[in-house]
Amino acid sequence: MPPSAVNFAVDDRSPVPKTPEEIVRIFEAHERWLKKQAGGARADLTFQVLSGANLQGIVLRAAKLTGCDLSFARLTGADLRQCDLFSADLHGADLTDADLTDANLRGANFRDAKLRRATLDGADLRMGTLLGPQRGEMNFHGSAKGVTDLTSAEANASGLKGAKLDGANLTSVDLSHADLTGASLARANLQGSVLRGATMTDVDLSNAALIKVDLSGADLAGAVVENANLEGSDFTGAKIDGVDFARASLADARITLSIATLAEDIQKIIAEHLRWADTQGAKGKRAELAKRNFIRINFAGVDLSGASLAECKFGSAVFKKARLEMANMSGADLNHAELIEANMCGINLAKADLAAADLSAAQLGPVELRRTDGSLSGRFWPANLSGASFKHAKLAGANLRMANLTKADFTDADLTGADLSDANLAGAVLTGAKTDGAKMPD
């Protein structure tokens, strides 16, 4: 049995269908029960069929609607707080502005339902199965396999604070601008859903599937994404500081992570390096961060000159206008990294992988060495790109003057207008490379 699953079975005696008059009397008795008046009784509509009923604004707080068929019912503005809707069928129902706070919605079917501005704070939408009489036979009620199903539901601007959605099916749901603060969506399926501008602070997305989800502008501060599949999702403008993506899958996702998302000890090392670089070594300490994972981290404008970053993983990282002079990035993985206008003079990129990286207008020329008294020596330290892969990379307008490019692979790279004067291209591969306007070595 899946975690948190609940199964119930009832006897096979089919409930007697209620007439419209009887249902009205049940509603009236329930209203008196809520007001603690004489003749009141809690509404029990277990297994009743109310499909397509107009129940706009009805007050059924704490009513028992287990296995009830409310498909396509009109429940706009309804008060369903603390209702027992275990395995109820709400397929296609209109619950716009309805209040389902603390309701039991385990195993319910909300496929294609309208939940715009509905409140589901504290509601339980985890798995649950119900076996009971249906059409003269014993059948399962609610959603298929007991998984609470909100497929294609319209739940924009809805409230789901603290809701339990573990294992729920939220495929293609519109949750834009919804409030899911503190909600639990562990193992939930949100593939193709829209969470644009949603509040998701402290939400649990561990082991959840969020493939191709629109999370643009969402607030994910404090979210747990351990083992979550976030492939192809859009995080443009999302607040993700403090979120640990180390064990999440981010393939093809539109996301860059700030330095603030790194482990605290790594942040301290980078901070000390910035002091070291800013004071020319008088204070702080040079960063020693070999073989670390910095995939998708945004280092734009950051001064990492002289840092030891050998064999680090920088896939899809951003170094736009960063300073990387004399840094050691040998053997590093920089595929699809953005290094536009980065200062990389004198850098060591030997055997690094820069496939499909963007180095447009990057500076990879030599550094003039200084004497001990600080004066220029007239001797130059060239960038070392030997054995590096630049397949399909963009190097238009890049400065590669005097660089060591021995055995570098520029297959299908764009070197338009690049400066390779005095570079060492011995054994380099330029098959399919664009060299229009490039300055090549004599």
DOTIRO-967200 format. One record per residue (C-alpha): residue number from 1; residue in one letter; x, y, z. Coordinates in steps of 0.001 Angstrom, whole numbers, plus 500000, padded with zeros to 6 digits. Layout:
BEGIN
ROVEX|NUM|A|X|Y|Z
...
//
This chain:
BEGIN
ROVEX|1|M|500000|500000|500000
ROVEX|2|P|501415|503430|499076
ROVEX|3|P|502438|505751|501926
ROVEX|4|S|499512|507521|503610
ROVEX|5|A|496952|505472|501666
ROVEX|6|V|493621|504745|503338
ROVEX|7|N|491183|502077|502166
ROVEX|8|F|487573|501702|503234
ROVEX|9|A|484898|499219|502290
ROVEX|10|V|481226|499324|503142
ROVEX|11|D|478562|496695|502933
ROVEX|12|D|476990|495942|499580
ROVEX|13|R|473567|497288|500429
ROVEX|14|S|472862|500095|498014
ROVEX|15|P|471675|503274|499776
ROVEX|16|V|468135|504255|498980
ROVEX|17|P|468256|507178|496549
ROVEX|18|K|466876|510309|498124
ROVEX|19|T|464089|512241|496463
ROVEX|20|P|464612|515973|495857
ROVEX|21|E|462192|516704|498709
ROVEX|22|E|464129|514437|501083
ROVEX|23|I|467426|516065|500129
ROVEX|24|V|465994|519528|500797
ROVEX|25|R|464833|518329|504237
ROVEX|26|I|468334|516930|504906
ROVEX|27|F|469825|520317|504048
ROVEX|28|E|467367|522098|506342
ROVEX|29|A|468060|519683|509198
ROVEX|30|H|471780|520170|508711
ROVEX|31|E|471387|523934|508967
ROVEX|32|R|469555|523488|512294
ROVEX|33|W|472289|521072|513429
ROVEX|34|L|474968|523661|512731
ROVEX|35|K|472982|526199|514748
ROVEX|36|K|472423|523601|517503
ROVEX|37|Q|468662|523962|517148
ROVEX|38|A|466009|521388|517900
ROVEX|39|G|465345|518863|515169
ROVEX|40|G|468809|519301|513674
ROVEX|41|A|470797|516413|512223
ROVEX|42|R|474138|516195|510474
ROVEX|43|A|473671|515719|506744
ROVEX|44|D|474621|512247|505530
ROVEX|45|L|474569|511921|501763
ROVEX|46|T|476914|508982|501486
ROVEX|47|F|476817|507494|497965
ROVEX|48|Q|473990|509801|496932
ROVEX|49|V|473854|511105|493364
ROVEX|50|L|473746|514911|493110
ROVEX|51|S|475331|515152|489691
ROVEX|52|G|474637|518491|488032
ROVEX|53|A|472763|519849|491060
ROVEX|54|N|472630|523605|491651
ROVEX|55|L|474045|523986|495160
ROVEX|56|Q|475390|527505|494802
ROVEX|57|G|476227|529051|498188
ROVEX|58|I|475005|526046|500153
ROVEX|59|V|476240|525586|503715
ROVEX|60|L|477223|521961|504279
ROVEX|61|R|479994|522474|506794
ROVEX|62|A|481025|519156|508411
ROVEX|63|A|478508|517197|506326
ROVEX|64|K|479140|513565|505409
ROVEX|65|L|479405|513245|501633
ROVEX|66|T|481504|510101|501407
ROVEX|67|G|481439|508667|497885
ROVEX|68|C|478831|511251|496861
ROVEX|69|D|478462|511934|493140
ROVEX|70|L|478718|515723|492760
ROVEX|71|S|480048|515642|489236
ROVEX|72|F|479263|518811|487288
ROVEX|73|A|477428|520218|490314
ROVEX|74|R|477335|523974|490809
ROVEX|75|L|478976|524622|494182
ROVEX|76|T|480147|528192|493709
ROVEX|77|G|480643|529910|497051
ROVEX|78|A|479615|526762|498927
ROVEX|79|D|480673|526291|502564
ROVEX|80|L|482209|522816|502639
ROVEX|81|R|484548|523333|505550
ROVEX|82|Q|485455|520135|507418
ROVEX|83|C|483271|518144|505025
ROVEX|84|D|483859|514428|504621
ROVEX|85|L|484193|514129|500852
ROVEX|86|F|486250|510954|500962
ROVEX|87|S|486323|509459|497434
ROVEX|88|A|483622|511863|496286
ROVEX|89|D|483195|512505|492565
ROVEX|90|L|483561|516234|491841
ROVEX|91|H|484508|515770|488220
ROVEX|92|G|483679|518944|486292
ROVEX|93|A|482106|520580|489343
ROVEX|94|D|482213|524362|489714
ROVEX|95|L|483718|525144|493120
ROVEX|96|T|484672|528727|492360
ROVEX|97|D|485038|530676|495644
ROVEX|98|A|484018|527582|497630
ROVEX|99|D|485500|526994|501096
ROVEX|100|L|486866|523485|501684
ROVEX|101|T|489096|524337|504630
ROVEX|102|D|490157|521203|506558
ROVEX|103|A|487928|519010|504366
ROVEX|104|N|488630|515309|503913
ROVEX|105|L|489187|515038|500162
ROVEX|106|R|491189|511817|500094
ROVEX|107|G|490728|509906|496867
ROVEX|108|A|488340|512518|495488
ROVEX|109|N|487988|513152|491764
ROVEX|110|F|488396|516822|490826
ROVEX|111|R|489247|516225|487179
ROVEX|112|D|488323|519299|485095
ROVEX|113|A|486792|520967|488157
ROVEX|114|K|486781|524731|488626
ROVEX|115|L|488462|525734|491873
ROVEX|116|R|489234|529365|491132
ROVEX|117|R|489748|531308|494379
ROVEX|118|A|488585|528263|496334
ROVEX|119|T|490009|527786|499817
ROVEX|120|L|491447|524368|500623
ROVEX|121|D|493684|525339|503524
ROVEX|122|G|494524|522310|505634
ROVEX|123|A|492518|519995|503380
ROVEX|124|D|493587|516364|503086
ROVEX|125|L|493975|515349|499438
ROVEX|126|R|496125|512288|499935
ROVEX|127|M|495402|508846|498534
ROVEX|128|G|492315|506929|499591
ROVEX|129|T|490101|504235|498095
ROVEX|130|L|486470|503482|498806
ROVEX|131|L|484708|500281|497821
ROVEX|132|G|480946|500513|497896
ROVEX|133|P|477717|499925|495978
ROVEX|134|Q|477418|501552|492595
ROVEX|135|R|474978|500691|489808
ROVEX|136|G|473972|497549|491654
ROVEX|137|E|477537|496279|492012
ROVEX|138|M|480460|496799|494374
ROVEX|139|N|482803|499329|492721
ROVEX|140|F|485497|501815|493643
ROVEX|141|H|484297|505374|494084
ROVEX|142|G|486091|508655|493501
ROVEX|143|S|489276|508783|491474
ROVEX|144|A|491012|505928|489717
ROVEX|145|K|493253|503830|491971
ROVEX|146|G|492438|506070|494920
ROVEX|147|V|494815|508841|493847
ROVEX|148|T|493209|512230|494414
ROVEX|149|D|492816|513551|490878
ROVEX|150|L|492880|517245|489974
ROVEX|151|T|493876|516752|486347
ROVEX|152|S|493201|519882|484269
ROVEX|153|A|491425|521577|487167
ROVEX|154|E|491263|525377|487223
ROVEX|155|A|492572|526339|490655
ROVEX|156|N|494142|529717|489981
ROVEX|157|A|494264|532059|492993
ROVEX|158|S|493089|529198|495218
ROVEX|159|G|494224|528728|498808
ROVEX|160|L|495978|525493|499716
ROVEX|161|K|497974|526526|502767
ROVEX|162|G|499072|523466|504698
ROVEX|163|A|497112|521164|502388
ROVEX|164|K|498115|517504|502184
ROVEX|165|L|498571|516623|498514
ROVEX|166|D|501059|513784|498867
ROVEX|167|G|500876|511524|495833
ROVEX|168|A|498056|513515|494259
ROVEX|169|N|497621|513845|490496
ROVEX|170|L|497803|517534|489559
ROVEX|171|T|498666|517051|485904
ROVEX|172|S|498010|520179|483822
ROVEX|173|V|496374|522022|486737
ROVEX|174|D|496222|525814|486682
ROVEX|175|L|497507|526900|490105
ROVEX|176|S|498720|530312|489019
ROVEX|177|H|498859|532745|491946
ROVEX|178|A|497648|530020|494304
ROVEX|179|D|498817|529991|497928
ROVEX|180|L|500432|526651|498773
ROVEX|181|T|502379|527855|501801
ROVEX|182|G|503505|524854|503834
ROVEX|183|A|501618|522389|501630
ROVEX|184|S|502894|518841|501252
ROVEX|185|L|503174|517593|497664
ROVEX|186|A|505619|514746|498208
ROVEX|187|R|505414|512262|495319
ROVEX|188|A|502723|514372|493638
ROVEX|189|N|502507|514566|489845
ROVEX|190|L|502366|518170|488609
ROVEX|191|Q|503540|517566|485067
ROVEX|192|G|502542|520382|482730
ROVEX|193|S|500918|522415|485486
ROVEX|194|V|500956|526204|485793
ROVEX|195|L|502199|527623|489085
ROVEX|196|R|502998|531073|487757
ROVEX|197|G|503256|533570|490611
ROVEX|198|A|502233|530953|493183
ROVEX|199|T|503274|531229|496829
ROVEX|200|M|505093|527992|497629
ROVEX|201|T|507124|528892|500688
ROVEX|202|D|508123|525867|502796
ROVEX|203|V|506290|523509|500433
ROVEX|204|D|507409|519861|500335
ROVEX|205|L|508069|518728|496754
ROVEX|206|S|510314|515805|497597
ROVEX|207|N|510119|513043|494976
ROVEX|208|A|507470|515042|493100
ROVEX|209|A|507248|515184|489294
ROVEX|210|L|507257|518781|488046
ROVEX|211|I|508187|518167|484418
ROVEX|212|K|507622|521190|482156
ROVEX|213|V|505903|523180|484901
ROVEX|214|D|505560|526963|484692
ROVEX|215|L|507010|528271|487959
ROVEX|216|S|507829|531736|486664
ROVEX|217|G|507544|534331|489396
ROVEX|218|A|506698|531716|492040
ROVEX|219|D|508010|532082|495604
ROVEX|220|L|509762|528831|496542
ROVEX|221|A|511670|530104|499571
ROVEX|222|G|512333|527229|501942
ROVEX|223|A|510871|524622|499575
ROVEX|224|V|512128|521032|499761
ROVEX|225|V|512908|519588|496321
ROVEX|226|E|514946|516527|497217
ROVEX|227|N|514770|513978|494389
ROVEX|228|A|512173|516110|492596
ROVEX|229|N|512043|515944|488797
ROVEX|230|L|512081|519561|487585
ROVEX|231|E|513149|518825|484023
ROVEX|232|G|512109|521411|481461
ROVEX|233|S|510419|523658|484019
ROVEX|234|D|510509|527457|483844
ROVEX|235|F|511832|529266|486942
ROVEX|236|T|512142|532686|485304
ROVEX|237|G|511836|535317|488020
ROVEX|238|A|511135|532721|490719
ROVEX|239|K|512401|533243|494279
ROVEX|240|I|514618|530255|494994
ROVEX|241|D|517178|531550|497482
ROVEX|242|G|517959|528930|500100
ROVEX|243|V|516472|526060|498074
ROVEX|244|D|518811|523070|497835
ROVEX|245|F|518652|521733|494270
ROVEX|246|A|521643|519415|494710
ROVEX|247|R|519546|516227|494481
ROVEX|248|A|516877|517501|492100
ROVEX|249|S|516819|516859|488349
ROVEX|250|L|517051|520151|486421
ROVEX|251|A|517737|518959|482876
ROVEX|252|D|516535|521544|480321
ROVEX|253|A|515029|523701|483071
ROVEX|254|R|515090|527485|482663
ROVEX|255|I|516823|528356|485887
ROVEX|256|T|519934|529997|487261
ROVEX|257|L|520733|529655|490923
ROVEX|258|S|522214|532418|493023
ROVEX|259|I|525334|531890|495104
ROVEX|260|A|523001|532108|498098
ROVEX|261|T|521627|528658|497160
ROVEX|262|L|525034|527050|497750
ROVEX|263|A|525991|525338|500986
ROVEX|264|E|526982|527754|503734
ROVEX|265|D|530614|526574|503838
ROVEX|266|I|530961|527157|500071
ROVEX|267|Q|529475|530632|500397
ROVEX|268|K|532053|531451|503071
ROVEX|269|I|534912|530251|500855
ROVEX|270|I|533670|532443|497989
ROVEX|271|A|533262|535426|500326
ROVEX|272|E|536838|534986|501570
ROVEX|273|H|538050|534763|497983
ROVEX|274|L|536291|538012|497078
ROVEX|275|R|538133|539708|499961
ROVEX|276|W|541390|538147|498747
ROVEX|277|A|540832|539365|495197
ROVEX|278|D|539671|542821|496293
ROVEX|279|T|542733|543372|498509
ROVEX|280|Q|545178|541714|496084
ROVEX|281|G|545897|538975|498608
ROVEX|282|A|546323|541163|501679
ROVEX|283|K|543150|539798|503292
ROVEX|284|G|540924|536792|502820
ROVEX|285|K|541966|533547|501181
ROVEX|286|R|542166|532229|497646
ROVEX|287|A|539335|529796|496908
ROVEX|288|E|540215|526104|496654
ROVEX|289|L|537056|524511|495265
ROVEX|290|A|538162|521682|492995
ROVEX|291|K|535649|519003|491937
ROVEX|292|R|532591|520866|493227
ROVEX|293|N|529115|521083|491718
ROVEX|294|F|528129|524566|490519
ROVEX|295|I|525616|523583|487845
ROVEX|296|R|523393|526564|486860
ROVEX|297|I|524924|528867|489485
ROVEX|298|N|524892|532545|488552
ROVEX|299|F|528412|534019|488890
ROVEX|300|A|527688|537018|486666
ROVEX|301|G|530070|539852|487494
ROVEX|302|V|531754|537873|490292
ROVEX|303|D|535548|538125|490694
ROVEX|304|L|536976|534586|490796
ROVEX|305|S|540409|535582|489508
ROVEX|306|G|543049|533097|490588
ROVEX|307|A|540537|530654|492071
ROVEX|308|S|541222|526924|491963
ROVEX|309|L|538174|525425|490240
ROVEX|310|A|539669|522394|488531
ROVEX|311|E|537263|519641|487459
ROVEX|312|C|534222|521505|488775
ROVEX|313|K|530820|521081|487162
ROVEX|314|F|529585|524391|485751
ROVEX|315|G|526995|523138|483259
ROVEX|316|S|524661|526013|482242
ROVEX|317|A|526294|528297|484823
ROVEX|318|V|526394|532048|484154
ROVEX|319|F|529700|533945|484138
ROVEX|320|K|528611|536970|482156
ROVEX|321|K|531198|539743|482674
ROVEX|322|A|532792|537702|485471
ROVEX|323|R|536514|537940|486235
ROVEX|324|L|538340|534643|485856
ROVEX|325|E|541900|535852|485164
ROVEX|326|M|544521|533226|485987
ROVEX|327|A|541835|530923|487411
ROVEX|328|N|542436|527178|487219
ROVEX|329|M|539423|525548|485552
ROVEX|330|S|541292|522671|483968
ROVEX|331|G|539097|519660|483325
ROVEX|332|A|535993|521631|484284
ROVEX|333|D|532586|520915|482746
ROVEX|334|L|531293|524188|481281
ROVEX|335|N|528908|522846|478665
ROVEX|336|H|526186|525373|477808
ROVEX|337|A|527744|527875|480225
ROVEX|338|E|527331|531591|479549
ROVEX|339|L|530695|533388|479537
ROVEX|340|I|529757|536440|477501
ROVEX|341|E|532295|539263|477930
ROVEX|342|A|533994|537358|480762
ROVEX|343|N|537605|538309|481549
ROVEX|344|M|539427|534985|481302
ROVEX|345|C|542915|536205|480478
ROVEX|346|G|545610|533740|481471
ROVEX|347|I|543030|531143|482497
ROVEX|348|N|543781|527422|482591
ROVEX|349|L|541053|525538|480710
ROVEX|350|A|543144|522552|479685
ROVEX|351|K|540903|519592|478807
ROVEX|352|A|537803|521508|479875
ROVEX|353|D|534440|520831|478225
ROVEX|354|L|532922|524038|476818
ROVEX|355|A|530615|522392|474297
ROVEX|356|A|527798|524762|473281
ROVEX|357|A|529085|527390|475710
ROVEX|358|D|528693|531074|474861
ROVEX|359|L|532014|532932|475004
ROVEX|360|S|530996|535810|472762
ROVEX|361|A|533379|538743|473228
ROVEX|362|A|535151|536891|476047
ROVEX|363|Q|538738|537863|476833
ROVEX|364|L|541078|534856|476708
ROVEX|365|G|544261|536694|475914
ROVEX|366|P|547536|536725|477863
ROVEX|367|V|548275|538339|481218
ROVEX|368|E|551406|540439|481586
ROVEX|369|L|553299|539236|484628
ROVEX|370|R|554555|541631|487276
ROVEX|371|R|557836|541760|489114
ROVEX|372|T|558023|541511|492884
ROVEX|373|D|557994|545291|493090
ROVEX|374|G|554704|545381|491184
ROVEX|375|S|556115|546710|487932
ROVEX|376|L|555278|545067|484595
ROVEX|377|S|557868|542516|483478
ROVEX|378|G|557164|542479|479729
ROVEX|379|R|556571|538709|479976
ROVEX|380|F|553152|537264|479216
ROVEX|381|W|551200|534316|480576
ROVEX|382|P|548871|532967|477837
ROVEX|383|A|545551|531268|478422
ROVEX|384|N|545838|527489|478318
ROVEX|385|L|542987|525914|476343
ROVEX|386|S|544899|522834|475237
ROVEX|387|G|542737|519784|474685
ROVEX|388|A|539581|521733|475521
ROVEX|389|S|536319|521069|473686
ROVEX|390|F|534562|524034|472062
ROVEX|391|K|532184|522011|469900
ROVEX|392|H|529240|524190|468805
ROVEX|393|A|530492|526950|471117
ROVEX|394|K|529987|530652|470387
ROVEX|395|L|533269|532574|470314
ROVEX|396|A|532293|535447|468050
ROVEX|397|G|534482|538432|468784
ROVEX|398|A|536427|536561|471461
ROVEX|399|N|540061|537445|472183
ROVEX|400|L|542212|534294|471966
ROVEX|401|R|545460|536070|471210
ROVEX|402|M|548571|534021|472110
ROVEX|403|A|546365|531277|473611
ROVEX|404|N|547550|527684|473814
ROVEX|405|L|544992|525913|471626
ROVEX|406|T|546903|522718|470951
ROVEX|407|K|544542|519809|470314
ROVEX|408|A|541532|521991|471124
ROVEX|409|D|538320|520974|469339
ROVEX|410|F|536424|523803|467609
ROVEX|411|T|534115|521568|465562
ROVEX|412|D|531153|523657|464334
ROVEX|413|A|532164|526509|466653
ROVEX|414|D|531481|530143|465767
ROVEX|415|L|534769|532055|465651
ROVEX|416|T|533427|534933|463600
ROVEX|417|G|535590|537986|464175
ROVEX|418|A|537621|536257|466894
ROVEX|419|D|541280|537185|467445
ROVEX|420|L|543537|534111|467313
ROVEX|421|S|546706|535978|466347
ROVEX|422|D|549877|534329|467696
ROVEX|423|A|547793|531456|469104
ROVEX|424|N|549154|527904|469018
ROVEX|425|L|546724|525784|466971
ROVEX|426|A|548912|522696|466656
ROVEX|427|G|546658|519656|466396
ROVEX|428|A|543512|521757|466830
ROVEX|429|V|540291|520706|465061
ROVEX|430|L|538425|523401|463117
ROVEX|431|T|536032|521219|461129
ROVEX|432|G|532888|523164|460305
ROVEX|433|A|534023|526172|462321
ROVEX|434|K|532947|529659|461204
ROVEX|435|T|536054|531839|460880
ROVEX|436|D|534721|534772|458861
ROVEX|437|G|536649|537876|459801
ROVEX|438|A|538725|535992|462354
ROVEX|439|K|542401|536888|462823
ROVEX|440|M|544240|533611|462415
ROVEX|441|P|547883|532973|463393
ROVEX|442|D|550482|533347|460647
//
